[in-house]
């Protein structure tokens, strides 16, 4: 039996999974690392922590499974998107990595918009948001110019780790699409955007496919990790692209709903010329010459976690959600909007905040818990509706993440989205997608689709209840009114959030 390893480099930890040729997960291991917030709005990590965590995770994975290193055909990566790593000509990191959730770059976003105008959406297909990489590079350009002058390459998090493992500089298209520097349709770095901000193209790493080999392990890395120097290392992809692979989103109309700390709706796309005017993200897929449309709810699972920790800290999530299925749809007139840290899709608004509307003395904790689930799901439906408006018919959605762990919530998603919800037998998310890239890159399958057929199995299906779907359709219209009704009020309240 042969095996591959998928490595998911997250914001709080790195996770590695060992998978056999049937897609069975033989073992997994996670290593946590710290997050630094030196100033309000800043979010940074030490890239060396990622490398140490990855090597420790690999070593313990190999020790824990007892699999011979000679049986590992290859490894690949999934990585947190957008984070900026600058290295000099010796490969030395010049400053802490600025992460996807670092929000110091509002001024740089406005500079991008005023400089590029409509060209930004024509070329990069995405709006200038604080999380993306180009605003971070411009912040360094304006505030730490001496460091940018020393930079040899800019890398994204997983690409830096892969460089340390192989000595090779590269970036795949799915991750490069989140930089605002890629011409997404033509799959080339945009010389026009680079020139507009006086950035040399030499700063940009070479572009590769997600399943492309980027070399083998350096001898000293192989020794520390417990693998062989001949182990193939494949480029990997952005976490959402790999999550899509791990959920089998590999065909026209295939759609995924992932509910973790944030929530993501992602749909497969082949039309490279599709331009949704920045209403949702448009990125390159891990599959060659494919794309995906993606909408984001910033506080999806985070809203539920906030509610539990604030109002039911003594309960487990299972205890908190026990009984929500006995509360009628609509939570007896109680509506929640999950804007507790601002919102991304369809309202890129840092000032908007959440609401409970319609509270009365008859509402219990279970009513509030159900309203939170409904509000998160309504927010995700806004992204689904944008995808539908592009001409896609969405009748089936694969659910992954925390939203796939509770049956009442799965049925709620079916009713609110008015689509069948599919639950997977084994859900490893982005780590499985990374393993699939290694499997395909190693020649196990003739296509990623064939790999998905072998690796991914359904465990359940939830179909919409017509009466519930009709009721939720009415409530969704009310939900959509809340943003406009509270936007100005929240802007005024922002002055009191100090």
Buried (B, 14 or more C-beta within 10 A) or exposed (E): EBBBBBBBBBBEEBBBBBBBBEBEBBBBBBBEBEBBEEEEEBBBBBBBBBBBBBBBBBBBBBEEBEBEBEEBBBBBBBBBBBBBBBBEEEBEBBBBBBBBBBBBBBEBBEBBEEBBEEEBBBBBBBBBBBBBBBBBBBBBBEEBEEBBEBBBBBBBBBBBBBBBBBBBBBBBBBBBBBBBBBBBBEBEBBEEBBEBBEBEEEBBBEBBBBBBBBBBBBEEBBEBBBBBEEBBBBBBBBBBBBBBBBBBBBEEBBBBBBBBBBBBBBBBBEEBEBBBEBBBBBBBBBBBEBBBBBBBBBBBBBBBBBBBEEEBEEBEBEEBBBBBBEBEBBBBBBBBBBBBBBBBBBBBBBBBBBBBBBEEEEBEBBBBBBBBBBBBBBBBBBBBBBBBEBEBEBEBBBBBBBBBBBEBBBBBBBBBBBBBBBBBEBBBBBBBBBBBBBBBBBEBBEEBBBBBBBBBEEEEEBEBBEEBBEBBEEBBEBBBEBBEEBBEEBEEEEEEEE
